[in-house]
């Protein structure tokens, strides 16, 4: 975990620039360097603490001295062990830095636990569940501590795990506040809120085909750990390229939330502006021209390669879309919205889904996404016999448990089944014009807007303790964006306006991440919305998570 925290905050070159000569994994065999002092950035867990103690166990110490930084609170037992060991003689620094989360994007965080959906929602009771809730609560508390926030905590009423996690976070936040009294101080900070919501609250957003750039690329292309691999087409020499999609790429930040139909136009336009500013002539910026330009202007290789990457990425998405998705997306949007693009109510949903299910060229997971949307459209679930017929039509027997396992998240799948009477939340009527195949808005966006306007139902979203009285005079934010939380900040740069922090149990989707940025923008910077979860979902990873819910976990994993 600590290695991933470090990687998400800085590059190796940044670390070396600070005078660090080597970075190593504490759990691997290392050569002793007795002339150097060592900085230990470790999680306060038994395995890491044992490795630390072992470094100073023998007469010849591995390092000259130790500067120890724990990612969060060190349990008393482990602390006492360090005190009894020989480490105590050489320790020069011992701090708890309270950063047990990954800053994934400027407004998105992850707790780096992809097994979380299983731990919360598998029917086999895991002894580990209580421990896991405590760990998540501590991680969320370190997030608030880092942000200097002491928010009022609310949770969605219904699922008991929401209330349990909210209560644990409340207790841990109070402990952090006792150690750090300045948490939550500042103009308007009393209005900050932390909302805890379960994945079953909106099972539609993670399964829809999204057509905004980031969500679409992560759904359709093989992007692992934010790395996109592709072949660049040079003249006569195709090269394998590997690109990291992150916020060091300004172009990615500009494009990631745009609709795919606008992305290629935007890249082409930005490329033209760039070329004009460098006095390079360009009439039609396509990838072939770019390879020619690179030959003429090698000094601009970095910039031109970047434009080339995003044109490639957009082209790869469009290729997949045109091959099989345009019709599929229309059916999905109609089911999710309960109406077609003209606003006419969907009268015979079965008629629109059967051709999809019978089409052998459509993949099993895409068919499952359609069946689930059909079931949610029905609102009260469907009969077991009807579900069996749909599964047979689609020929997805091997994966059919994905559909029934959604019941573990509280979703009403089988009519009169174990979640009878549970319905998905009512949604806001939205009148802004959108692309026909992108009419759906994640339900969490309604929640974000209502929370900021103080219109969130207090019965549906109770507070763990009474919130501080709200001072209604709004002050504009007088500080830098939270954005580059991994860049160096002086104390005056911390944000003074209120924040809305949302934690989704069981994974957050890219469309929900996008909503946080959209709502922040709509408040003109008065509020900042952050969203996070145990991990980031793609539709495929979400369905894989659901598939595992009725399986016994592998103890070696």
Helices and strands as residue ranges (DSSP letters): H 2-9, H 12-17, E 38-42, H 46-54, E 66-70, H 76-84, H 87-90, E 91-96, E 102-105, E 108-110, H 116-121, H 128-146, E 152-155, H 160-179, G 189-191, E 193-198, G 199-202, H 213-220, E 227-233, E 238-244, H 250-255, H 260-277, H 287-296, G 298-300, H 301-320, I 321-325, H 326-337, H 349-358, H 364-378, H 384-394, G 397-399, H 401-405, G 406-409, G 436-438, H 443-452, G 491-493, E 499-505, E 508-509, H 510-522, E 528-533, E 536-537, H 539-547, G 548-550
